[in-house]
């Protein structure tokens, strides 16, 4: 049995992750019903914001983040189709913010709900349509005032906001912001692939007292960085994945199980049944596996020993690591890991926020 147990339930009490009072850079009202989908904490003296969905809080947070920019705002997203987001970007430009937006070309062509806004962005010279011939421009990030970074698995879309299991994190770090700004410039200049990419300026960043490793695919050894963390696991590994097909990551799971590490995987139902998925193999190894009923599980997360979190835009697939433009964070912060573990419990139990509001979780049963 994979026991999430009482440790997850009491993380907020022990670590005050969600209860710490902060001076926030962006403000918005949250319906109390969805309050637990927005968590606030600190890495040392630096504020951190963690959004989980589906929840209206995510939509409000996007608009608030855009509205928080006073000088510059760089946006690089796979997809955007909500009018309020596009309108907020145009309003930021109109109030004097230097706004630069990149959207994957094919998705922009299908974004009928924001067609007028995208046309206005093109006329104002703030929109670039990206096309990676070898893979996908799959990033999902924003950088405000060269200081704050928004990233995660969350596309700026209706589905990701209201239906899909997703996450986003906002971090304050000029070094991290520089990394993402360089990635933005790389995509803008069509420098796709390992040969043409710019080096990541700050691969390892310290935010407060927390070490953050920042990877961009395909130029960085993102796969190797994730495997190095998994190979250090001594107790448990929790995986939340839309797509789990990479051979080397699967082999790392096998090594972990062979040395006695408990492994749980919560996978998207549609992708878990794909011929390339390693779902059956995970079960055969001894991992506890469940698939998400009904909704799309869009997380790309690994939590290691409730200490370290792998998160970002990259699925655990060869395409993500070797072809696509993606970004990944590896964060060593127990309080953040506990928050992500609580999200794993919710997804394991298939509990939608609007019904259960995160009831105190009990130990999850085995799904072998």
Rosetta blueprint (number, residue, H / E / L):
1 X L
2 X L
3 X L
4 X L
5 X H
6 X H
7 X H
8 X H
9 X H
10 X L
11 X H
12 X H
13 X H
14 X H
15 X H
16 X L
17 X L
18 X L
19 X L
20 X L
21 X L
22 X L
23 X L
24 X L
25 X L
26 X L
27 X L
28 X L
29 X L
30 X L
31 X L
32 X H
33 X H
34 X H
35 X H
36 X H
37 X H
38 X E
39 X E
40 X E
41 X E
42 X E
43 X E
44 X L
45 X L
46 X E
47 X E
48 X E
49 X E
50 X E
51 X E
52 X E
53 X E
54 X L
55 X L
56 X H
57 X H
58 X H
59 X H
60 X H
61 X H
62 X H
63 X H
64 X H
65 X H
66 X H
67 X H
68 X H
69 X L
70 X L
71 X L
72 X E
73 X E
74 X E
75 X E
76 X E
77 X E
78 X L
79 X L
80 X E
81 X L
82 X L
83 X H
84 X H
85 X H
86 X H
87 X H
88 X H
89 X H
90 X H
91 X H
92 X H
93 X H
94 X H
95 X L
96 X L
97 X L
98 X E
99 X E
100 X E
101 X E
102 X E
103 X E
104 X E
105 X H
106 X H
107 X H
108 X H
109 X H
110 X H
111 X L
112 X H
113 X H
114 X H
115 X H
116 X H
117 X H
118 X H
119 X H
120 X H
121 X H
122 X H
123 X H
124 X H
125 X L
126 X L
127 X E
128 X E
129 X E
130 X E
131 X L
132 X L
133 X L
134 X L
135 X L
136 X L
137 X E
138 X L
139 X L
140 X E
141 X E
142 X E
143 X E
144 X E
145 X L
146 X L
147 X L
148 X E
149 X E
150 X E
151 X E
152 X E
153 X L
154 X L
155 X L
156 X E
157 X L
158 X H
159 X H
160 X H
161 X H
162 X H
163 X L
164 X L
165 X E
166 X E
167 X E
168 X E
169 X E
170 X E
171 X E
172 X E
173 X L
174 X H
175 X H
176 X H
177 X H
178 X H
179 X H
180 X H
181 X H
182 X H
183 X H
184 X H
185 X H
186 X H
187 X H
188 X H
189 X L
190 X L
191 X L
192 X L
193 X L
194 X L
195 X L
196 X L
197 X L
198 X L
199 X L
200 X L
201 X L
202 X L
203 X L
204 X E
205 X E
206 X E
207 X E
208 X L
209 X L
210 X E
211 X E
212 X E
213 X E
214 X E
215 X E
216 X E
217 X E
218 X L
219 X L
220 X L
221 X L
222 X H
223 X H
224 X H
225 X H
226 X H
227 X H
228 X H
229 X H
230 X H
231 X L
232 X L
233 X L
234 X L
235 X L
236 X E
237 X E
238 X E
239 X E
240 X E
241 X E
242 X L
243 X L
244 X E
245 X L
246 X L
247 X H
248 X H
249 X H
250 X H
251 X H
252 X H
253 X H
254 X H
255 X H
256 X H
257 X H
258 X H
259 X L
260 X L
261 X L
262 X E
263 X E
264 X E
265 X E
266 X E
267 X E
268 X E
269 X H
270 X H
271 X H
272 X H
273 X L
274 X L
275 X L
276 X L
277 X L
278 X L
279 X H
280 X H
281 X H
282 X H
283 X H
284 X H
285 X H
286 X L
287 X L
288 X E
289 X E
290 X E
291 X E
292 X E
293 X L
294 X L
295 X L
296 X L
297 X E
298 X L
299 X L
300 X E
301 X E
302 X E
303 X E
304 X E
305 X L
306 X L
307 X L
308 X E
309 X E
310 X E
311 X E
312 X E
313 X L
314 X L
315 X L
316 X E
317 X L
318 X H
319 X H
320 X H
321 X H
322 X H
323 X L
324 X L
325 X E
326 X E
327 X E
328 X E
329 X E
330 X E
331 X E
332 X E
333 X L
334 X H
335 X H
336 X H
337 X H
338 X H
339 X H
340 X H
341 X H
342 X H
343 X H
344 X H
345 X H
346 X H
347 X H
348 X H
349 X H
350 X L
351 X L
352 X L
353 X H
354 X H
355 X H
356 X H
357 X L
358 X L
359 X L
360 X L
361 X L
362 X L
363 X L
364 X L
365 X L
366 X L
367 X L
368 X L
